């Protein structure tokens, strides 16, 4: 795979830049990267994420004739139902850590990064990192863009392993032009390879957009209405890698074989149920080869009528299909997949009354894995902060399942040790109405004030009454009583 030092040999200081040589280098970079393990694993993992499990979708049944010839089995059942384990695992892990967005120390930081769009970009980058092993965040002046491992070839510095450049390419289909962008520390260049008369992509490319810096600054002079354009760059390479884990590999590694085994056993079970309820014994049919027998069975299934040749006999034999061992093996494989991925099996939590302690214990593997994952995401986000000139740190708020009833009971039992404001906020948050907490607290204070005023504790003017004091109205009523007594 091409490295940053290879790039410097044709674009570095003291080297006269020859765009034809650069285009050849870019094209060679793409070709070499597409044969690299990182690229091929990313493509494989994406197929599993899209529920196109390669092993089961490409599985073909064959039969061997009496002469030893292997031919495709076109007659027996060959179900290809795929499981969605990988998509579920990736979605759950990414949502667990990044579902609530990035949390910064300064409330204005997220607005400087593009607001909610930045959260979505990080979530997208995180998802594709889990799938492909790595994704890339490109800081483009005021927002972040995401590059995938299957469409971005990095140039790694041989000395320190840092990302110092890269090529992003795309092609709508094999008969359409190939587009590529070369990203360097001091700017980017766009290239295109068109088709020839035969519809094939040309070997020689063209410069679609000459090299420019990353930041464009226009300076206009009102006198002559001319515009001066100045290009500036970032203090470092504006594309940062976001790795899925410390091993820097796709999360499909280690669980693909388990998914394949689950799919093959499940589909084999379905095939047996579809066709193996009854066996047919053909007597005096020794000259029939396997394809002939398969065609006979196919006709029997379609017409429900057996027409043996002269001297042949047919006899049905019912067979009891074993299923208990397969059911147990499927359950074991599913359990092992959740354990190996360190994922939370919500079916076990939802199956009965589970205490808060049990839920917390169930989250322990997910928490451990999330710690490593969030460290990788945090490094990438903080590199973006440095490019944007922002001094801040990022944290993440994990999304847990809780036993709401038990937690509410604990809050109410402990309410005497907390302020009413805290208890109100906690209860409303548990009930999913946390946004109403401030309004509810304000209303509580107003009602309390009205209650105290109505009880005579506080005067309408706000002054507290002391013992022995009375209002003018009370004194006038007393004078009226005295006059009545005198009369």
Secondary structure as UniProt FT lines:
FT   HELIX           4..11
FT   TURN            13..14
FT   HELIX           19..33
FT   TURN            34..35
FT   HELIX           37..49
FT   TURN            50..51
FT   HELIX           54..57
FT   STRAND          62..64
FT   TURN            66..67
FT   STRAND          70..72
FT   HELIX           85..98
FT   TURN            99..100
FT   STRAND          102..104
FT   TURN            107..108
FT   HELIX           109..113
FT   TURN            114..115
FT   HELIX           116..132
FT   STRAND          134..140
FT   TURN            141..142
FT   STRAND          143..148
FT   TURN            149..150
FT   STRAND          152..156
FT   TURN            158..160
FT   STRAND          163..170
FT   TURN            174..175
FT   STRAND          178..184
FT   TURN            185..186
FT   STRAND          187..193
FT   TURN            197..198
FT   STRAND          206..212
FT   STRAND          215..221
FT   TURN            222..225
FT   STRAND          226..232
FT   STRAND          239..243
FT   TURN            246..247
FT   TURN            251..255
FT   HELIX           256..275
FT   STRAND          278..283
FT   TURN            286..287
FT   HELIX           290..303
FT   TURN            310..311
FT   STRAND          313..318
FT   HELIX           324..341
FT   HELIX           346..350
FT   HELIX           356..362
FT   HELIX           364..387
FT   TURN            388..389
FT   STRAND          394..396
FT   HELIX           404..413
FT   HELIX           415..417
FT   HELIX           420..430
FT   TURN            431..432
FT   HELIX           434..436
FT   HELIX           437..454
FT   TURN            455..456
FT   TURN            460..461
FT   TURN            467..468
FT   HELIX           472..486
//
